[in-house]
Amino acid sequence: MEILSQIVGYIGTATAVVGFQVKARKHLLLCQIFSNLLVALSFVLLGPDKLSGGAICFVAVFHTFFNYLHSKKGNAPPLWQTGIFFVIYTAVSAITLFTAGSFLFPISLFPYFCSVLFILAITLKNDSLSRLCFFANASLWIFYDIFGTTFAVANLVTHILVLISNIIGIVRMDLIPKFSKK
């Protein structure tokens, strides 16, 4: 299962890396849907101590899908939808932490913190702030990949490459245009 987990994780990596290089928000969200699905499967295949990460990523798939539908129409997601997903992330985190044998305090809380950053990243209208939230999100996932009881190699590579791609996106879309205007 570990090899399958890594293969799925690497495919998720490619999807995520591409996502941070697109300019259109709806394309970023589409890449996030597939990336989160593959990373969730990768975590689940690693076993029960990575279940909290997998469960959070599965919720992120649905959350991102609903935001994608709003983005296609040029609308921001309604506040009530964001609130509902916040409650769902909280409930899923609590359930997986205490019932799946995956609790390794405080590392097991990192997927929840990542979900809060993810909510901000896909909800904010300001793409520059959104990229900063994705940066913090990937950084926390890296700690989770390293310090959980199962070392998640493919997911670690995924999150490092996502972080690098995000940094490149910040430089390309936020910093270079900002400095070239001066």
C-alpha positions as CSV (number, residue, x, y, z in Angstrom):
1,M,0.0,0.0,0.0
2,E,2.9,2.3,0.7
3,I,4.1,2.2,-3.0
4,L,0.5,2.8,-4.2
5,S,0.2,5.7,-1.8
6,Q,3.4,7.3,-3.1
7,I,2.3,6.9,-6.8
8,V,-1.0,8.6,-6.0
9,G,0.8,11.3,-4.0
10,Y,3.2,12.1,-6.9
11,I,0.3,12.4,-9.3
12,G,-1.3,14.8,-6.8
13,T,2.0,16.7,-6.7
14,A,1.9,17.4,-10.4
15,T,-1.7,18.6,-10.3
16,A,-0.9,20.9,-7.4
17,V,2.2,22.3,-8.9
18,V,0.4,23.2,-12.1
19,G,-2.4,24.8,-10.1
20,F,-0.2,27.4,-8.5
21,Q,1.0,28.6,-11.9
22,V,-2.3,29.4,-13.5
23,K,-3.7,32.9,-13.3
24,A,-7.5,32.2,-13.4
25,R,-8.9,31.4,-10.0
26,K,-11.3,28.8,-11.4
27,H,-8.4,26.8,-12.9
28,L,-6.5,27.0,-9.6
29,L,-9.6,25.6,-7.8
30,L,-10.0,22.9,-10.4
31,C,-6.4,21.8,-9.8
32,Q,-7.0,22.0,-6.0
33,I,-10.0,19.6,-6.3
34,F,-7.9,16.9,-8.0
35,S,-4.8,17.5,-6.0
36,N,-6.7,17.2,-2.7
37,L,-8.5,14.1,-3.8
38,L,-5.2,12.4,-4.7
39,V,-3.4,13.6,-1.5
40,A,-6.4,12.3,0.6
41,L,-6.1,8.9,-1.0
42,S,-2.4,8.9,-0.5
43,F,-2.9,9.7,3.3
44,V,-5.6,7.0,3.7
45,L,-3.4,4.4,2.0
46,L,-0.7,5.1,4.6
47,G,-2.9,3.8,7.5
48,P,-4.8,5.0,10.5
49,D,-2.2,7.5,11.9
50,K,-2.7,9.6,8.7
51,L,-6.5,9.3,8.6
52,S,-7.0,12.8,10.0
53,G,-5.0,14.3,7.1
54,G,-6.9,12.2,4.6
55,A,-10.3,13.1,6.0
56,I,-9.5,16.8,6.0
57,C,-8.3,16.5,2.3
58,F,-11.5,14.7,1.4
59,V,-13.6,17.5,2.9
60,A,-11.4,20.0,1.0
61,V,-12.4,18.3,-2.3
62,F,-16.1,19.1,-1.7
63,H,-15.4,22.5,-0.3
64,T,-13.3,23.5,-3.3
65,F,-15.8,22.0,-5.7
66,F,-18.6,24.3,-4.3
67,N,-16.2,27.3,-4.4
68,Y,-15.3,26.3,-8.0
69,L,-19.0,26.4,-9.0
70,H,-19.3,30.0,-7.6
71,S,-16.0,31.0,-9.2
72,K,-17.2,29.8,-12.7
73,K,-20.1,32.3,-12.3
74,G,-17.8,35.0,-11.1
75,N,-19.2,35.0,-7.6
76,A,-17.6,34.6,-4.2
77,P,-18.9,31.7,-2.1
78,P,-21.6,32.8,0.4
79,L,-20.5,33.3,4.0
80,W,-23.0,30.7,5.2
81,Q,-21.3,28.1,3.0
82,T,-17.9,28.9,4.4
83,G,-19.4,28.6,7.9
84,I,-20.8,25.2,7.2
85,F,-17.5,23.9,5.9
86,F,-15.7,25.4,8.9
87,V,-18.1,23.3,11.1
88,I,-17.6,20.2,8.9
89,Y,-13.8,20.6,9.1
90,T,-14.0,20.9,12.9
91,A,-16.3,17.9,13.2
92,V,-14.2,15.7,10.9
93,S,-11.0,16.7,12.8
94,A,-12.6,15.9,16.2
95,I,-14.0,12.5,15.0
96,T,-10.8,11.3,13.3
97,L,-8.5,12.5,16.1
98,F,-10.3,10.6,18.8
99,T,-11.9,7.6,17.1
100,A,-9.4,6.4,14.5
101,G,-6.4,5.9,16.7
102,S,-4.7,8.7,14.9
103,F,-4.2,11.0,17.8
104,L,-0.6,12.1,18.2
105,F,-0.8,15.5,20.0
106,P,-0.1,18.2,18.8
107,I,0.8,16.9,15.2
108,S,-2.6,15.4,14.8
109,L,-4.1,18.9,15.1
110,F,-2.1,20.2,12.1
111,P,-4.6,19.0,9.4
112,Y,-7.3,21.1,11.2
113,F,-5.0,24.2,11.2
114,C,-4.3,23.5,7.6
115,S,-8.1,23.3,6.9
116,V,-8.6,26.8,8.5
117,L,-5.8,28.2,6.3
118,F,-7.3,26.4,3.3
119,I,-10.8,27.9,4.0
120,L,-9.1,31.4,3.9
121,A,-7.1,30.6,0.8
122,I,-10.0,29.5,-1.3
123,T,-12.5,32.1,0.1
124,L,-10.4,35.3,-0.1
125,K,-11.1,37.4,-3.1
126,N,-7.5,38.8,-3.0
127,D,-5.4,36.3,-4.9
128,S,-2.2,37.6,-3.3
129,L,-3.5,36.9,0.2
130,S,-4.9,33.6,-1.0
131,R,-1.4,32.6,-2.1
132,L,0.1,33.5,1.3
133,C,-2.5,31.3,3.0
134,F,-1.6,28.5,0.6
135,F,2.1,29.1,1.6
136,A,1.3,28.7,5.3
137,N,-0.9,25.7,4.6
138,A,1.8,23.8,2.7
139,S,4.3,24.7,5.4
140,L,2.1,23.1,8.1
141,W,1.5,20.0,5.9
142,I,5.2,19.5,5.7
143,F,5.5,19.3,9.5
144,Y,2.6,16.8,9.5
145,D,4.2,14.7,6.8
146,I,7.6,14.6,8.7
147,F,6.5,14.3,12.3
148,G,3.5,12.0,12.2
149,T,4.0,8.4,13.2
150,T,4.2,7.3,9.5
151,F,6.7,9.3,7.5
152,A,4.7,10.3,4.4
153,V,7.4,10.5,1.8
154,A,5.3,11.2,-1.3
155,N,3.1,13.7,0.6
156,L,6.2,15.4,1.9
157,V,7.6,15.7,-1.7
158,T,4.1,16.9,-2.8
159,H,4.0,19.6,-0.1
160,I,7.6,20.8,-0.7
161,L,6.9,21.1,-4.4
162,V,3.6,22.8,-3.8
163,L,5.4,25.3,-1.5
164,I,8.1,25.9,-4.1
165,S,5.5,26.3,-6.8
166,N,3.5,28.7,-4.6
167,I,6.6,30.8,-4.0
168,I,7.2,31.0,-7.7
169,G,3.6,32.0,-8.2
170,I,4.0,34.7,-5.5
171,V,7.1,36.0,-7.2
172,R,5.6,35.8,-10.8
173,M,2.1,37.2,-10.0
174,D,2.6,39.4,-6.9
175,L,6.2,40.6,-6.6
176,I,7.4,41.1,-10.2
177,P,4.3,43.1,-11.3
178,K,4.5,45.1,-8.1
179,F,8.1,46.1,-8.6
180,S,7.9,46.5,-12.4
181,K,5.2,49.3,-11.9
182,K,7.7,51.4,-10.0
